[in-house]
Amino acid sequence: MNNKILKIAFFSIFLAGSAHSQNNAISLKSGESADVGAVYWVKNCQSKLKQILGVEVLEGNNPALQLNVRDELVTASRQNCTEKVMGGVVYATAGQVTEKQKAIIKYRVKYETTEGPQQSTHSVQFDLYP
């Protein structure tokens, strides 16, 4: 009986994990763009950001994808901040996609802050379609 409950619990976790990872994928067709995520540097919900220096692909480089960052006021939601702070939004643009592809991109955002140079690393899955 306990073994059956364990199997059901494992299967439920597997399904929840599968659904979660599917929701994290960004789907793009040739020529489309989509926001990937907000970036910022805060301490006690106060921005320490002077400037976003750029975004750099570390792993999974795909010639059909280009990552950029635009300056924008953003919500520092991971720190539960209520007011928007100086930051940016990383966005992806798909170039010419000739066949369906899946790409997992690891990228780094570099910042100039009042505390010196900083960086953050992120990962995202893209599903690309012609």
Secondary structure, DSSP 8 states (H G I E B T S, - for coil): -HHHHHHHHHHHHHHHHHHHHHHTEEEEETT-EEEEEEEE-EETTEE-EEEEEEEEEEE---TTEEEEEEEEEEE-GGGT--SEEEEEEEEEEE----S-EEEEEEEEEEEEETTEEEEEEEEEEEEEE-
